[in-house]
Amino acid sequence: MITRIRDVRRARKMTLQDVADRCDPPTTPQTIGRLETGTRTVSVAWLNRIAGALGVEAADLVRLPDRADVPVAAILDHDGVHAPRREGVVVPPQPSPGLVAITVSSGSGDYRSGDEIWLDRLEPERFASALNRDILVPRPAGRFLFGRLIGREDNKLHILPLGAGGRQTVVTDPPWAAVTVRLIRSL
């Protein structure tokens, strides 16, 4: 089986040690290197462990004939645009369970018309992980609130609107919230 472990690891700017440490249970960087190069057989269990460490789906680590890679043509940094030192690919966004989306029809805050905002649904016990990030919260009668989560006290969420000068809204006992995880923008 031909894997993309190295490509995905490099796209995530992680070292062999980073991946080894984030595996559950942790392993050695040498083992990750052997799995990347094919000198050690990659089992489904290893794919799942490494995918978890990289924050992708196991399918993202396998080369599939019907899926095109997106090669990295250049790197943009403070000095301008440069050719990459070695070949690389980026991992195209893939939906995962629990994702919801917002489509932007009119610009608001940092978001522009035509943007797609992907959000990961959170249960109440995970709300604190979304502090200082944009979240979507359901409201009664099929309405929603979208803004920056700036505070959490007990069962109350303090949310700032996207535009400048708005006042915070306090939402009590929302059944779920969704935190922004990806912005898809056409140029």
TAZI-V363571 format. One record per residue. RES is the residue in one letter. NEAR is the number of other ideal C-beta (glycine too) atoms within 8 Angstrom. D_FIRST is the distance of its C-alpha to the first C-alpha in whole Angstrom. Layout:
res->[RES;RES]
near->[NEAR;NEAR]
d_first->[D_FIRST;D_FIRST]
This chain:
res->[M;I;T;R;I;R;D;V;R;R;A;R;K;M;T;L;Q;D;V;A;D;R;C;D;P;P;T;T;P;Q;T;I;G;R;L;E;T;G;T;R;T;V;S;V;A;W;L;N;R;I;A;G;A;L;G;V;E;A;A;D;L;V;R;L;P;D;R;A;D;V;P;V;A;A;I;L;D;H;D;G;V;H;A;P;R;R;E;G;V;V;V;P;P;Q;P;S;P;G;L;V;A;I;T;V;S;S;G;S;G;D;Y;R;S;G;D;E;I;W;L;D;R;L;E;P;E;R;F;A;S;A;L;N;R;D;I;L;V;P;R;P;A;G;R;F;L;F;G;R;L;I;G;R;E;D;N;K;L;H;I;L;P;L;G;A;G;G;R;Q;T;V;V;T;D;P;P;W;A;A;V;T;V;R;L;I;R;S;L]
near->[4;6;13;12;13;9;10;14;14;10;11;9;4;8;7;11;7;9;15;14;7;10;13;7;4;7;8;6;10;7;10;16;9;9;13;11;7;8;4;7;3;10;6;6;6;9;13;9;11;14;12;10;12;15;5;10;7;10;7;12;13;11;8;6;4;3;6;3;8;7;7;11;4;8;8;5;6;2;4;5;5;8;5;10;3;5;6;10;12;7;10;5;7;9;5;6;3;6;11;9;8;9;7;13;4;5;7;7;7;3;10;7;7;6;11;10;14;14;14;9;10;12;6;11;4;8;11;6;7;11;9;5;9;11;16;12;13;8;8;3;4;2;7;7;10;9;12;10;17;9;7;9;5;3;5;9;13;12;15;9;10;12;7;3;3;9;4;9;9;8;11;6;6;10;5;9;14;12;13;11;7;7;9;9;8;4;2]
d_first->[0;4;6;10;11;14;15;16;17;19;20;22;24;22;22;20;23;23;20;21;24;23;21;22;23;23;21;21;20;19;17;15;15;13;11;11;11;8;11;11;8;8;9;11;14;13;11;15;17;15;16;19;20;19;21;18;16;13;12;13;10;8;8;10;12;15;15;17;17;20;20;23;26;28;29;33;35;39;39;38;35;32;29;26;26;22;20;19;18;20;18;20;23;21;24;24;26;29;30;33;34;37;38;41;43;46;45;46;45;42;41;42;42;39;37;34;34;31;33;31;34;35;37;41;40;37;39;40;37;38;41;41;39;40;40;40;43;44;48;50;51;47;48;45;46;44;44;44;44;46;47;47;50;49;49;49;47;49;47;49;49;46;50;52;55;54;55;52;52;52;50;50;48;45;43;40;39;36;35;34;31;30;32;31;34;34;36]
